[in-house]
Amino acid sequence: MAEHETPVTPADPSGGPATPPKVLPWLVLHTIGRLGIFALLTLLLWWVGGLDFWSGMLFGLLLSMPVAYFALRPSRERLSEALVARSLARRAGKEQLRARLSGEQPSA
């Protein structure tokens, strides 16, 4: 059977626990990027393609998905890293709280 391993908390250069990167700026950047790509493609389909309102919206949405997947890769990866770091920090905080509540000595 596999042993239950405690997660390793990232450390900052001073040796203390690292502060997780902020999620909100990357989330806002990625969301605005996706909406911008959707708007740009929809406008192009309306003006160049001559599509009506609903067809332009539908095809703009469908085309924006793969374009955003490739165009916004760096922001998506940073957002994922920030979410993972925040999850690890929360998990470590929960473990420390459980240890303090049970009366165990905190590990250095």
N, C-alpha and C positions, 0 to 999 in steps of 0.2 A: 504494500500500500504506500501511496505517496504521503509524505509528511506535510503538514500544514506549515507553509513558510510565511513569515511575516513580510509584507512588502517593504522594499528598500525605499527610504525617503531620500529624495535628491538633496544634495548639500550645496550651499552657496560657497563662493571663494573664501569667506571668513571661517568656514567650518560649521556654521549653524545650519538649521534646516532652510532650504531654499523656499522663497516665496513663489507660489505658482504664478505663471503669467496670467494677465487679465484676459478673460474670455470675451467680454462685451465688445471691445474695439474690433476684434477679429470677426465676431458675429455680425456686427453692423457693416463692416467692410464687405464681407461675403454676401450679405443680403442685398446691399445696395448694388453690388456688382451683378448679381443675378437679375435684379429688377432692371438695371440699366441695359444688360444684354437683351432681355426680353423686349424692352421698349424699343431699342434700336432695330432689332430684327422685325418687330411688328410694323414699325414705321416704314422700313424698307419694303416689306411685303405690300403695304397699302399703296405706297407711292410708285415703286418700280413694278411690282407684280400686278397691281390693279385689282387686288382682292377686296371683297366687301369687309365690313367691320368684323363679323364673327369668324369668317374664314381666316382673316389676317391674324386675329387674336389666337385662334386655335393653332395655326401653323407657326406663328411666332413663339407660342409656348412650346410646341413640340421641337422646333429647331433650337430654341434657347437652351434646352437641357444638355445636349452633347457639347454645344459651344461653351457653355459655362463650365462643364466638367473639365474641359481641357484648358480654357482660358483662366479659370480661377483656381487652378491646382495649388499654387503657393499659399494662397489665403486659406484654402480648405485644409491643407496640411498643418498650417500654424494653428488654426482653430482646433483641429483634432489634438495636437500636442498640448494646447492649453487646457482642453477638457480632460485629457488623461492626467496631466499634472495636478489639476484641481481635484480630480477624483482620488489620486494617491494621497494628496494632502488631507483631504477630508477623512479618508480611511485611516491614516496615521493618527489624526486627531481623535477619531472615535476610539481607536485602540488605546491611546493614552488616557482618555476619559474613563474607559472601562477599567483600565489598570488602577487608576486613582480611586475609583468608586469601590473596587474590590479590595483595596488596601495593599496591593502589591507595590513593590519598589519599582519606580520607572527605570527602564533601561536607558543607559546613556546613549 
